[in-house]
Amino acid sequence: MTIAPDDAQRDARLYQVMREFVSSMDDTLPGKFEITKEGIVHDMMSPAKPHELTVLRVRRLLERVLPDGLVAHTGTPDVELAPEGIMRHPDVMVIAEADMEGEGSFDPCTLFAAVEVVSRSNPDNDWVGKTRDYPLLGIPVYAVLDPRTGSGAVFSDIHSTPAGPRYATRKEFVYGEDIAIGDWTIPTADLPRYP
C-alpha cells in the first residue's frame, strides 16, 4: 500500500525546503531572497542609493506622524505566513513596537502597512508579486513608490475574489503629492528618482 502526501503536506514540505535554502543563502550571496506562491524571488542587485535614500526618508516621514507605540521599521526579520508558503521583506513596515518582541519572523497580521520602493532590477516583484501576496498575508495597506517613474500607488480594502484576497482600492499618485498610508499622510516631494 502506498500512502501519498496530500497537497497541503507536500506544500508544507516544499515551503520548508525553500525556507532552509533562503536561510542558508542569507550571508552567502548578495541581494535579497523572498518566498512567494511561485517560488523563491532573488533580487540579485544591491539596492541603489536612490532606493535606500527613499526608504530612509519614508521611514522618517512616517515616524513623524505615527502615534506613540507604532514604528516605521526597516530592518529584519521577515514577515512570514508559513501555512500560505510566503515570506516577504517589506522595505518599510508600520508595526507596533510591542509586536516586535520575541523571536522569529513578524506575524503579518500585526502590520498596519507595508511600503515598497520599486527595485530597478525587478519591478514586477513589487508591482505584481507583492500586490498579490500582501493581501493574502492580511496586510491592510500597501504603498508602492517607484523611483523609475516618480509615481506610485497605495492599495487598500482587502476583499475576497475567486483568485484569493486582493486589494479593492488603488490610489495612484505622482511624486510631489501627499499620500495617505493608512491613517497617516506623508509628502513625496523630496523623494529621489533613479537617474
N, C-alpha and C positions, 0 to 999 in steps of 0.2 A: 504494500500500500504506500502511495506517495502522498505526502502532505505538503502542499504548496502554500507559501505565504500569501495572504490576501494583499490587495493593492496597498492598504494602509501600512501593513508591516514592511512591505517592500519599499514604500516611500520613506518610512521612518529610517530604515537601514541606509538607503541611498543618501538621505539628508545627513545622517551621522558620518558617513564616509566623506561627504563633501565638507562637513564641519571640521573633521580631523585634518583633512588636506589643507583647508584655509588656515587653521591654527598652526600647522607645521610650516606654512609658507610666509607667515606674518613678517618675520625678520630676515627671510632668505631672499625674496625677490622684491624689487621696487614696485611701487604702486599700491593699490588698494583692492582687496578681494571682498566680494559680497556674494550671497547666495540668493537666487531668485527661483521662481517656479520653473524657469527654463534651465537652470543650472548655475554655474559659477560665472560671475562677471569679474573680469580683471581689468581695471583701469591701469594700464602699464605706465602711463606718464605721471611723473611727479607734478603736483599742481603748480600752475604758473603763478607768478607774482600777483597778477590781477585777480586770480581766483582766490588766493589766500587773503589778499587785502579786502576783497569783498566780504569774505567770511568774517574777518575781524571787524569790519565796520558794521555789518548786520548784527553781529553779537553785541557790540557796544550800543547800537541804536535800540535794540530790543531791551537791553538791561536798563536803559534809562526810563523805559515806560512800564516795565514789568513790576507787579506788586511784590512786596516782601515775601520771601519763601519760594518764588519762581526764579529760575535762572535760564539764561541762554547758553547752553553748554556746547562746546565744540570739540571735545576730546573723545576718548573711549570710555566705556565699552560700546559694543554694537547694540542695536535694537534687534531682538530676536523673538520669533514665534515658531518654535520647533515643530509643533503639530502641523503648521502650514508649510514647513520647509523653507522659511525665509529668514535671512539675516542681512540687515542693511545697516549702513553707517551714514546717517544724515550729516551734512556739513554743520548745521546748527539745529539743536533740539531745544524746545521750550519744555521744561520739566520742573517739577517741584524738587527743591534741594533734598527734601526728606526721601524722595523716591530714588535718589542716587545712592543711598546707603546699602550696604550689603555686598555680596559677591555676585559674579556672573553678569550676563547681559541685562540691559534695561528691558523691562516689560513695555511693549509698545503702547499698551493701554494707559500708561502713565504719562505719555507725551501729550502736550496741549497742541503742539505744532512741530512740523519739520520744515527746514529750509534747505534747499539745494542750490548751489551755484554750478551752472552747467559747465561741464568739462569740455575743453576744446577737442580732446581726443575721442570722447564717447558721449555725444549729446543725447543719443537715444536712451541711454541709461536713466537720465534724469527726466526727459520729456515723455518717454513711453513706459519703460520698466517700472519706475518708481510711482508714476501716476496709476499704474495697475496695482503695485504691491502695497503702497501706503494705506489705501482704504481697506484692503484686505487685513492689514495689521491693526486697523482701527484708529489710525492717526487722523484726528478730525480736520486738521488744516495742513495743507502742503503748499508752500510757496516755492516757485522756481524763478531764479534770477539768471538771465542769460547775457553774459558779457560779450558774446559774439554779436548780438543784435541790439543791445541796450534796451531790452524789453523782458517781459516775463508774465507770469500768471499766478494767481492764488486759487487753489482748489479747495472746496469745502462741501459740506452737506452730503455725507455718505448715504447712499441708498442701495437697495438690492437690485441686481439685474440678473438675467439668465447666466451671464458670464462671471457672476460674483459681485461683491461690493464694489461700487465705483463712486467717484465724486460727481455730484449732480450740478454743482456750480463751478464755473471757471470765470474768473475776473482777470482780464488781461490788462497790462499796464505798460507804459514806456518809462525809461529812466527819466527822472525829473518829477514824476508824480509821487504823491504819498500813497502808500499801500497799507491796507489793513490785513494783518496776520492774526486771525482770531479777533480778540478784543483790543489789540494793540496796533497803533498806527505809527509807521516809520517813514521817513523821507528816503527817496532813492537818488536824489540829485547828485550826491558825491560818490556814487559807486563807479569804479573804474570799468573800462571796456577793454577787450582784447585788442591788441594792435593789428 
